[in-house]
């Protein structure tokens, strides 16, 4: 079982295999079931992601009314205008937003690695899909590749906002997605690790400050930015840019930053955007309570 | 390693909005339900840390009760669980606890009926994964990555041997095992993590074994 990114890359390089393949083989060993069974289980997760994107692009609204409908706005904008940041980035943004809007509306999603960060992976995947035209198998492999990186983060740091802030959720999700984009675009295992490192570096210190404690504001838009960050970092890694700080050390730094984060910034809805005057007003409105509750 | 499967990272498929506050919470509730073995008549649910702060917005209350009703994380009946419990006559109460716990997402669940009561502490560690850290006053560590059997027994000669003999005769390999007791000769708990899923026939064999009073299985 690989314990860190360095071991994962070494395994892939020594066997001459893709990272997705290393993850599939490890999973088959751990679960003692066939490769086919593992693959079809992941295929079902892919179908859930695809459905959530579709549902979100039709327009959904959360019970609180705080989020919903932005994915549609972005798609309309792309149809009528040439986005400044390009079609692929905005497509990823809209699909990440779509997924998180469905999540906020208590729809069915696949946690990747968590529900609050469920948008980065499908957002990037279904946008990059239009550019790279992957087979269904390559799309499933995308999930195994990023699963391998997420596996390392979960075991050596954290993927929970309550434990490590949003850097552990959207940060990890974006990093994972970035590594998978590289593999799908034909990059090497080492380039996947560089992309993960570059993305996660740029998500360090991100606090978890959900307004009214709901997985809506700022979670939905942070997934949009996570998806963007993932695609840009993947391009940088494919261009040959490397991270001066190795991926495992970045993951460790993320963990240590999370540990030192005050509880107000770890999903308690007591700091950051949740503690702004408007954040407090929204909280009072959602729960129908007086503004000064203390 | 806390996480052993790629599906702990990519998954679970679940009803939103929060993997730790909804899916993980549902799994804690469901673990309590499975250990109790039947639908409880009452449930007192104590919430700590981030669970306490944000449970209403995240539907943590809804999810724990959904788990107690034996719903999986992606069961679409989840959002109506509080109503369903009420219709079934299950008395559910929530308590917001100020005490600091080791983990920010902690729930203490007491469920029972006329015959029996069960008390369990669960933590939601992220990405929908939950751990049970305490059962009926016994501290324990269940990774959730392997099927596990919990055996409540009396602290007597041969109790452990009879359990392990049954597992051996059914060719079930023990990966990890932990035994604790309240005091010499008193109630005790065996936690056995095994490599493969366990048939109900093995469980009923264990139930009949010497000095064993209660048997429950937890699968991932």
Contacts between the chains, C-beta under 8 A, distances in Angstrom:
chain1	res1	chain2	res2	distance
A	1	B	1	6.9
A	1	B	4	7.8
A	3	B	1	7.5
A	23	B	6	5.6
A	26	B	6	7.7
A	27	B	5	6.4
A	27	B	6	5.0
A	27	B	7	7.7
A	30	B	4	5.5
A	30	B	5	6.2
A	31	B	5	6.6
A	32	B	195	7.2
A	32	B	196	7.2
A	41	B	7	6.6
A	42	B	6	7.7
A	42	B	7	7.8
A	42	B	10	6.7
A	44	B	13	7.5
A	45	B	7	7.7
A	45	B	10	5.6
A	45	B	11	5.7
A	45	B	13	6.4
A	48	B	13	4.9
A	62	B	17	7.9
A	64	B	57	7.4
A	102	B	16	6.8
A	103	B	16	3.5
A	103	B	17	5.1
A	104	B	16	6.2
A	104	B	17	5.2
A	105	B	16	6.9
A	106	B	15	5.6
A	106	B	16	5.0
A	106	B	17	6.2
A	106	B	59	7.0
A	106	B	79	5.8
A	107	B	15	7.3
A	107	B	16	5.9
A	108	B	13	6.5
A	108	B	14	7.2
A	108	B	15	6.0
A	108	B	16	7.7
A	108	B	74	5.9
A	108	B	76	7.4
A	109	B	13	7.5
A	109	B	14	6.6
A	109	B	16	5.6
A	110	B	10	6.7
A	110	B	11	5.9
A	110	B	12	7.5
A	110	B	13	5.1
A	110	B	14	7.6
A	111	B	10	7.9
A	111	B	11	6.1
A	111	B	12	5.9
A	111	B	13	7.9
A	111	B	14	5.9
A	111	B	19	4.2
A	111	B	23	6.5
A	111	B	127	5.8
A	111	B	128	5.2
A	112	B	9	7.4
A	112	B	10	5.4
A	112	B	11	7.8
A	113	B	9	4.8
A	113	B	10	7.4
A	113	B	19	7.8
A	113	B	126	7.6
A	113	B	127	4.7
A	114	B	18	7.5
A	114	B	19	4.1
A	114	B	20	6.7
A	114	B	126	6.4
A	114	B	127	5.1
A	114	B	128	7.4
A	115	B	14	6.4
A	115	B	16	5.5
A	115	B	17	6.0
A	115	B	18	5.2
A	115	B	19	4.1
A	115	B	22	6.7
A	115	B	23	6.8
A	115	B	128	7.6
A	116	B	17	7.4
A	116	B	18	6.0
A	116	B	19	7.1
A	118	B	16	7.9
A	121	B	10	7.9
A	143	B	10	5.2
A	144	B	6	6.5
A	144	B	10	8.0
A	146	B	10	7.4
A	147	B	6	3.9
A	147	B	9	4.9
A	147	B	10	4.7
A	148	B	6	7.2
A	150	B	6	8.0
A	150	B	9	3.8
A	150	B	10	7.2
A	151	B	3	6.1
A	151	B	6	6.1
A	151	B	8	7.9
A	151	B	9	5.4
A	154	B	2	6.9
A	154	B	3	4.4
A	154	B	8	6.9
A	154	B	9	5.9
A	154	B	126	7.2
A	154	B	127	6.6
A	155	B	1	4.7
A	155	B	2	5.9
A	155	B	3	5.4
A	158	B	126	6.2
A	159	B	9	7.3
A	159	B	126	4.8
A	159	B	127	5.0
A	160	B	20	5.5
A	160	B	105	7.7
A	160	B	125	6.5
A	160	B	126	2.9
A	160	B	127	7.0
A	161	B	20	7.5
A	162	B	20	6.1
A	162	B	49	7.4
A	162	B	50	4.3
A	162	B	104	4.3
A	162	B	105	5.5
A	162	B	126	7.5
A	163	B	103	7.9
A	163	B	104	6.6
A	163	B	125	7.5
A	163	B	126	6.2
A	168	B	126	7.7
A	210	B	54	7.3
A	210	B	57	7.9
A	212	B	57	5.4
A	213	B	53	6.1
A	213	B	54	3.1
A	213	B	56	7.6
A	213	B	57	4.2
A	213	B	58	6.6
A	214	B	17	6.8
A	214	B	54	7.7
A	214	B	57	4.3
A	214	B	58	7.1
A	215	B	16	7.0
A	215	B	17	3.9
A	215	B	18	5.0
A	215	B	58	6.9
A	216	B	17	7.4
A	263	B	104	7.3
A	266	B	50	7.1
A	266	B	104	6.6
A	267	B	50	4.9
A	267	B	53	8.0
A	267	B	54	6.8
A	267	B	104	7.3
A	268	B	49	7.9
A	268	B	50	5.6
A	268	B	53	4.8
A	268	B	54	7.2
A	268	B	104	7.9
A	269	B	53	5.9
A	269	B	54	5.6
A	269	B	57	7.8
A	270	B	53	7.2
A	286	B	57	6.9
A	287	B	56	6.8
A	287	B	57	7.8
